[in-house]
C-alpha cells in the first residue's frame, strides 16, 4: 500500500513540482537574457562596471608612472578601492567617486601626457623608460584590463552580428542600432589601443596579449561555472527535499502511517 502511494502520488507530485520549477526558471532566464542585452547596450551591467572601473584605475596608475619617468614626480594615488573584482556592485561612496573623478580630470587635462600617449612608434614610447619592476606592474594592470575588456567586447560584437534577429524580437529600434554601431567602433578603437600599449611595454607583446587574456578569462570562467553548477545542484536537492517534506508532512494518512510504525 505504501509503495503504491509513493509510486502513484508522491512521485507524480514531485515530477509535477519539478516541471513547474524548470518552466519558471526558463521564463526567468529569458527575461534575464533580455535585460542583459539592454544592460550591455546601456553600459549598466556588472561586467561593464568591472571593466569601466578597472579602466579608471589603469589610467590613473599609468599616469602615475608617466609622472615618475617624465617629470620625476612620485604621485601616490589611492586606487585600491577598485581592487576587488568579486563584489556584486561597485558601490563607491560619493567622496571616493569624486576623488577618482578629480584625478581623471587632471589626467585628461594634461595635454603633454595625452600627446605622449598617442598611438605612435612603440619604440619611442615613454613606457620604454620605465624600470623593469614598473614595467611588470603596468603589464599586469594592462593584462587585467584586457581580461575585463574581452567579455564586454565579445557581447557587443555578437549583438551586432545578430541585429536582424534582435529587430524581429523587438529587442532594438533604429536609435538602439545606431548606439550599438557606435559602441562597436569605440570598442574596436580600445582593442587596438590595448595592442599598442602592449607593444609599448614589450616588443611584440601585442601579438599575444589578447590570447593570454582569453586563456586566463576562460580559465576563471570555467572555474566560476563549476562552482555555480555545484550550488545549483545543491539548490535543486534542497528544493526537492522541501517539496517532499511539505507534501508528506501535510498528508494525514501518511502521518497515521508513521505513527503506526
C-alpha positions in Angstrom: 0.0 0.0 0.0 2.7 2.4 1.0 4.8 1.6 -2.1 1.7 2.2 -4.4 1.1 5.5 -2.6 4.7 6.5 -3.2 4.5 5.5 -6.9 1.1 7.0 -7.8 1.0 10.0 -5.5 4.4 11.2 -4.2 6.5 10.6 -7.4 3.9 12.3 -9.8 3.7 15.2 -7.4 7.5 15.6 -7.3 7.7 15.3 -11.1 4.9 18.0 -11.5 6.7 20.3 -9.0 10.0 19.9 -10.8 8.4 20.7 -14.2 6.8 23.8 -12.7 10.2 24.8 -11.2 12.0 24.3 -14.6 9.4 26.3 -16.5 9.6 29.1 -14.0 13.4 29.1 -14.3 13.2 29.1 -18.1 11.0 32.3 -18.0 13.3 33.9 -15.5 16.4 33.1 -17.7 14.7 34.5 -20.8 13.9 37.8 -19.0 17.4 37.8 -17.7 18.9 37.5 -21.2 16.7 40.3 -22.4 17.8 42.5 -19.5 21.4 41.6 -20.0 21.2 42.8 -23.7 19.8 46.1 -22.7 22.3 46.2 -19.8 25.3 45.8 -22.2 23.8 48.4 -24.5 23.3 50.9 -21.8 26.5 50.0 -20.0 24.9 49.3 -16.6 25.7 45.6 -16.1 28.2 44.1 -13.7 30.7 43.1 -16.3 30.7 46.5 -17.9 31.1 48.1 -14.5 34.1 45.9 -13.7 35.7 46.9 -17.0 34.8 50.6 -16.6 36.1 50.9 -13.1 39.3 49.0 -13.7 39.9 51.2 -16.7 39.8 54.2 -14.4 42.3 52.6 -12.1 44.6 51.7 -15.0 44.5 55.2 -16.5 45.4 56.7 -13.1 48.2 54.2 -12.4 49.6 54.7 -15.9 49.6 58.5 -15.3 51.4 57.9 -12.1 54.2 56.1 -13.9 54.3 58.8 -16.5 54.8 61.5 -13.9 57.6 59.3 -12.4 59.7 58.8 -15.5 59.0 62.1 -17.3 58.7 64.6 -14.5 60.3 63.0 -11.5 57.1 63.2 -9.5 56.3 60.4 -7.1 52.5 60.5 -7.0 50.6 58.4 -4.5 47.1 58.0 -5.9 44.8 55.7 -3.8 43.2 53.4 -6.4 43.0 50.3 -4.3 39.2 50.9 -3.7 38.7 49.3 -7.1 40.8 46.2 -6.4 38.2 43.6 -5.5 36.6 42.1 -8.7 34.3 39.8 -6.7 32.0 42.5 -5.4 28.4 42.3 -6.8 28.3 46.0 -7.4 30.9 48.8 -7.2 29.1 51.0 -4.8 31.7 53.6 -4.4 30.7 56.3 -1.9 30.5 59.9 -3.2 33.7 61.1 -1.6 35.8 58.3 -3.2 34.0 58.7 -6.5 34.7 62.4 -6.5 38.3 61.7 -5.6 38.7 59.5 -8.7 37.0 61.9 -11.0 39.3 64.7 -9.8 42.3 62.7 -10.6 40.9 61.6 -14.0 40.1 65.2 -14.7 43.7 66.1 -14.0 44.9 63.3 -16.3 42.7 64.2 -19.3 43.7 67.9 -19.0 47.4 67.1 -19.2 47.9 67.7 -22.9 51.6 66.6 -22.9 50.6 63.3 -21.3 47.8 62.8 -23.9 50.2 63.7 -26.7 52.9 61.3 -25.5 50.3 58.5 -25.1 49.1 58.7 -28.7 49.5 55.7 -31.0 52.9 56.4 -32.4 56.1 54.3 -32.7 56.1 51.9 -29.6 59.9 52.0 -29.6 59.8 55.8 -28.8 57.1 55.5 -26.1 57.7 56.9 -22.7 56.9 53.5 -21.3 60.3 52.3 -22.6 61.9 54.5 -19.9 60.2 52.5 -17.0 62.3 50.3 -14.8 61.8 46.5 -15.2 59.9 46.4 -11.9 57.5 49.1 -13.1 57.1 47.5 -16.5 56.0 44.3 -14.9 53.4 46.1 -12.7 52.0 48.0 -15.6 51.9 44.9 -17.7 49.9 43.1 -15.0 47.4 46.0 -15.0 47.1 46.1 -18.8 46.5 42.3 -18.8 43.8 42.7 -16.2 42.2 45.4 -18.3 42.2 43.2 -21.3 40.6 40.3 -19.3 37.8 42.7 -18.2 37.5 44.1 -21.7 37.1 40.8 -23.6 33.6 39.6 -22.4 32.1 43.1 -22.9 33.6 43.5 -26.3 32.6 40.0 -27.4 29.0 40.6 -26.3 28.7 43.9 -28.2 30.0 42.4 -31.4 27.9 39.3 -31.0 24.8 41.5 -30.8 25.9 43.5 -33.8 26.2 40.2 -35.8 22.6 39.2 -34.9 21.0 42.6 -35.4 18.3 41.0 -37.7 17.1 38.6 -35.0 17.2 41.4 -32.4 14.9 43.5 -34.7 12.5 40.7 -35.2 12.2 40.1 -31.5 11.7 43.8 -30.8 14.9 44.0 -28.8 16.1 47.1 -30.6 14.9 50.0 -32.7 16.8 52.3 -35.1 18.2 54.5 -32.3 19.5 51.5 -30.4 21.0 50.1 -33.6 23.0 53.3 -34.1 24.0 53.2 -30.5 25.2 49.6 -30.9 27.3 50.6 -34.0 28.8 53.5 -32.1 29.8 51.2 -29.2 31.4 48.7 -31.7 33.5 51.5 -33.1 34.6 52.6 -29.6 35.5 49.1 -28.5 37.4 48.5 -31.7 39.5 51.6 -31.0 40.0 50.4 -27.4 41.0 47.0 -28.7 43.7 48.5 -31.0 44.9 50.8 -28.2 45.4 47.8 -25.9 47.5 46.1 -28.5 49.5 49.3 -29.0 50.2 49.8 -25.3 51.2 46.1 -25.0 53.8 46.7 -27.7 55.0 49.9 -25.9 55.6 47.8 -22.8 57.3 44.9 -24.5 58.3 44.1 -28.1 55.6 42.0 -29.9 53.5 41.6 -26.7 50.6 43.0 -28.7 50.7 39.7 -30.7 49.9 37.6 -27.7 48.2 39.8 -25.0 44.7 39.0 -26.3 45.3 35.3 -26.4 46.9 35.5 -22.9 43.8 37.4 -21.7 41.5 34.8 -23.3 43.2 31.9 -21.7 43.0 33.5 -18.2 39.5 34.6 -18.7 38.2 31.2 -19.9 40.1 29.5 -17.0 38.4 31.8 -14.5 35.0 31.4 -16.2 35.2 27.6 -16.2 36.1 27.7 -12.5 33.2 30.0 -11.7 30.7 27.9 -13.8 31.8 24.8 -12.0 31.1 26.4 -8.6 27.8 27.8 -9.9 26.8 24.3 -11.1 27.6 22.8 -7.7 25.5 25.5 -6.0 22.6 24.9 -8.5 22.7 21.1 -7.9 22.6 21.7 -4.1 19.7 24.1 -4.5 17.7 21.6 -6.6 18.3 18.9 -4.0 17.1 21.2 -1.2 14.1 22.2 -3.2 13.0 18.6 -3.9 13.5 17.8 -0.2 11.4 20.8 0.7 8.5 19.8 -1.6 8.7 16.2 -0.3 8.7 17.2 3.3 5.9 19.7 2.7 3.7 17.1 0.9 4.3 14.2 3.3 4.0 16.2 6.5 0.6 17.6 5.4 -0.8 14.3 4.5 -3.0 12.9 7.3 -2.8 9.3 6.0 0.9 9.4 5.9 1.1 10.8 9.5 -1.0 8.0 10.7 1.1 5.5 8.9 4.3 7.0 10.5 2.7 6.8 14.0 1.9 3.1 13.4 5.5 2.2 12.6 
